[in-house]
Amino acid sequence: MAKKISKSKEKKLQRKENLAALGESQMRLNKANLPTNDPLGPFKPFQKYTRNGLELSIECTHFNNLADSDFDSIFNLLETNMKKEYEASDWGWNEKEKKAELREKNPWFLIARDTTSKVIAFAHFKFDFDEEEEVLYCYEVQVVDEMRSKGVGKFMMQILELIGSTASMKKMMVTVFKHNSRSIHFFKDVLKYTDDETSPRYCDPLEESEYCYEIMSKPLKSRRKDDCGNVKAPAAAPRCCQKC
């Protein structure tokens, strides 16, 4: 007959297991956030986008390795696309604060360039904890106006899902303004994101109307590894229609 374990011992064992799991999670984040990493390196088919009349190259880089000129291009695109959206929200627009947000706490950038090396789209993301869960949090995904509705934004989000699952993140997360119907359609209808449990409608339902944003997420599955422990890359990039 198995020896009974007291409740206090059970609690100690549970705490020990929780601390061990947290330590493993932190190790995964530390590994994912090494500036020397190239999260897109193993996935050659995803390093270009040649559809709908476009010929783009795609790269992924840590902020520490980002050229000043690229940072300026990224910020200018963000300002062009989102300044009015921020001004229409409770958050407002503050250039100094937005530049600081782009730089803080191990940021990564997925960048799409045209044949002249001009930045025509980017995603700003981080490997981070959310409620003690490892996530890939995408803070921005922006495309120049003349390149929209050609599948670029969807393709870049699919790349982030691939990067997140390869790094053993549990889910993708995004924050979207409630008044931005185009973004809500993009994430919910096109990419199949759902309201996250941390979104105001769940964590503060009585005061939901006081919030100007929603938090959405999408579960990720860890990618299978081969016998040598290497993550298997997809044979080809997913296809995409012109409407997304």
C-alpha positions in Angstrom: 0.0 0.0 0.0 1.3 3.4 -1.0 2.4 5.7 1.9 0.1 8.6 2.4 1.5 12.1 1.8 0.4 14.9 4.0 -1.2 18.0 2.6 1.8 20.1 3.6 4.1 17.8 1.7 1.8 17.8 -1.3 1.9 21.6 -1.3 5.7 21.6 -1.0 6.0 19.1 -3.9 3.6 21.2 -6.0 5.6 24.4 -5.3 8.8 22.6 -6.2 7.3 21.4 -9.5 6.0 24.9 -10.2 9.4 26.4 -9.6 11.1 23.8 -11.8 8.6 24.4 -14.6 9.1 28.2 -14.2 12.8 27.7 -14.4 12.5 25.6 -17.6 10.2 28.3 -19.1 12.8 31.0 -18.3 15.5 29.0 -19.9 13.4 28.7 -23.1 12.8 32.5 -23.1 16.5 33.2 -22.5 17.5 30.9 -25.4 14.9 32.5 -27.7 16.0 36.0 -26.8 19.7 35.5 -27.6 20.5 38.5 -30.0 22.8 36.1 -32.0 19.8 34.0 -32.9 18.3 34.0 -36.4 14.8 32.6 -35.8 14.1 32.6 -39.5 17.4 31.0 -40.5 16.2 27.4 -40.8 13.2 28.3 -42.9 14.5 29.3 -46.3 11.0 29.2 -48.1 9.8 31.9 -45.7 12.6 34.4 -46.5 11.0 35.6 -49.7 7.5 36.6 -50.8 6.8 36.4 -54.5 3.1 36.6 -55.0 0.5 39.0 -56.2 3.0 41.0 -58.2 5.4 41.5 -55.3 9.0 40.4 -54.9 10.0 40.8 -51.3 12.9 39.5 -49.1 12.1 38.8 -45.4 14.5 38.8 -42.5 14.3 38.6 -38.7 16.6 40.5 -36.3 17.0 41.4 -32.7 17.0 45.1 -31.9 20.7 45.0 -30.9 21.5 44.2 -34.5 19.0 46.6 -36.1 20.5 49.4 -38.2 19.5 53.0 -37.2 18.2 53.6 -40.7 15.9 50.6 -40.4 14.7 51.7 -37.0 13.8 55.1 -38.6 12.0 53.4 -41.4 10.1 51.2 -39.0 9.0 54.1 -36.8 8.0 56.2 -39.8 5.8 53.4 -41.1 4.2 52.9 -37.7 3.5 56.6 -37.4 2.0 56.8 -40.8 -0.3 53.8 -40.2 -1.2 54.2 -36.6 -0.8 57.8 -35.3 -4.5 58.6 -36.0 -5.6 55.2 -34.4 -3.7 56.0 -31.2 -5.0 59.6 -31.2 -8.6 58.2 -31.4 -7.9 56.0 -28.3 -7.5 56.7 -24.6 -3.8 56.1 -25.0 -3.0 59.0 -27.3 0.1 59.4 -29.4 3.5 60.3 -27.9 6.4 60.0 -30.3 9.1 59.7 -27.6 7.1 57.0 -25.7 6.5 55.0 -28.9 10.1 55.0 -29.9 11.0 53.8 -26.4 8.4 51.0 -26.6 10.0 49.8 -29.8 13.4 49.5 -28.0 12.5 48.1 -24.6 12.9 44.6 -23.3 14.4 42.3 -25.9 12.4 43.4 -29.0 12.6 41.5 -32.3 11.7 42.7 -35.7 10.5 40.8 -38.8 11.2 43.0 -41.8 10.0 42.7 -45.4 12.0 44.7 -48.1 11.3 45.3 -51.7 14.0 44.9 -54.5 15.4 48.3 -53.6 15.9 47.2 -49.9 13.2 49.6 -48.8 11.3 48.5 -45.7 7.7 47.9 -46.8 6.4 45.9 -43.8 7.5 44.9 -40.3 6.3 43.1 -37.2 7.5 44.0 -33.8 7.4 41.1 -31.3 8.8 39.7 -28.1 9.3 36.3 -26.5 7.9 36.9 -23.1 5.9 35.7 -20.1 2.2 36.4 -19.8 0.5 35.1 -16.7 3.5 32.8 -16.2 3.0 31.3 -19.7 5.6 31.6 -22.5 4.2 33.6 -25.4 5.2 35.3 -28.6 3.6 38.7 -28.2 3.2 40.7 -31.5 2.9 44.4 -30.7 2.8 45.7 -34.2 2.4 44.3 -37.7 2.4 47.1 -40.3 2.4 47.2 -44.1 2.8 50.3 -46.4 -0.5 51.3 -47.8 0.2 50.5 -51.4 1.2 46.9 -50.5 -1.9 46.1 -48.5 -4.5 43.5 -49.5 -1.8 41.4 -51.1 -1.3 38.8 -48.4 1.9 40.4 -46.9 0.5 40.9 -43.4 -1.0 37.4 -43.2 2.3 35.9 -44.4 4.3 37.7 -41.8 1.9 36.6 -39.0 2.2 33.0 -40.3 6.0 33.3 -40.0 5.6 34.6 -36.4 3.5 31.5 -35.6 6.2 29.3 -37.1 8.9 31.1 -35.0 6.8 30.9 -31.9 6.0 27.2 -32.2 9.7 26.5 -33.0 10.7 28.3 -29.8 8.1 26.3 -27.8 6.0 29.3 -27.0 2.5 28.3 -25.8 0.5 30.9 -27.8 0.6 34.1 -29.9 -0.9 37.2 -28.4 -1.9 40.6 -29.9 -3.6 43.8 -28.6 -6.1 45.5 -30.9 -8.0 48.8 -30.6 -11.8 48.2 -30.3 -12.5 50.9 -32.9 -10.1 49.4 -35.5 -12.6 47.2 -37.3 -10.1 46.3 -40.0 -7.6 44.9 -37.5 -10.3 43.0 -35.6 -11.4 41.4 -38.9 -7.8 40.6 -39.8 -7.1 38.8 -36.6 -10.4 37.2 -35.8 -11.8 36.3 -39.3 -8.6 35.8 -41.3 -6.1 34.5 -38.7 -8.7 32.9 -36.4 -7.6 34.5 -33.2 -10.0 34.6 -30.2 -10.4 36.8 -27.2 -7.7 35.9 -24.6 -8.6 35.2 -21.0 -6.6 38.3 -20.1 -8.8 40.5 -22.3 -10.9 43.1 -20.4 -14.2 41.3 -21.3 -13.0 38.4 -19.1 -10.7 39.9 -16.5 -12.8 43.0 -15.8 -16.3 42.4 -17.4 -18.1 45.0 -15.3 -15.8 47.7 -16.5 -15.1 46.4 -20.1 -16.5 49.5 -21.7 -13.8 51.6 -20.0 -11.1 49.9 -22.0 -10.2 50.9 -25.6 -8.6 47.6 -26.5 -9.0 43.9 -26.8 -6.4 41.2 -26.2 -6.5 38.2 -28.6 -4.5 35.0 -28.8 -4.0 31.8 -30.7 -2.6 28.5 -29.3 0.7 27.2 -30.8 1.8 23.7 -31.1 5.5 22.8 -30.7 7.1 21.7 -34.0 8.3 18.1 -34.3 12.1 17.5 -34.2 14.1 15.0 -36.2 16.4 12.3 -34.8 19.2 14.9 -34.3 17.0 17.2 -32.4 16.5 19.7 -35.2 13.2 21.3 -35.9 11.8 20.3 -39.3 11.0 23.1 -41.6 7.9 23.1 -43.8 8.5 22.0 -47.3 7.0 25.3 -48.7 5.4 28.5 -47.5 1.6 28.4 -47.1 -0.5 29.8 -50.0 -2.5 32.9 -49.5 -5.3 34.6 -51.5 -5.3 38.2 -52.7 -8.2 39.2 -50.4 -6.3 38.8 -47.1 
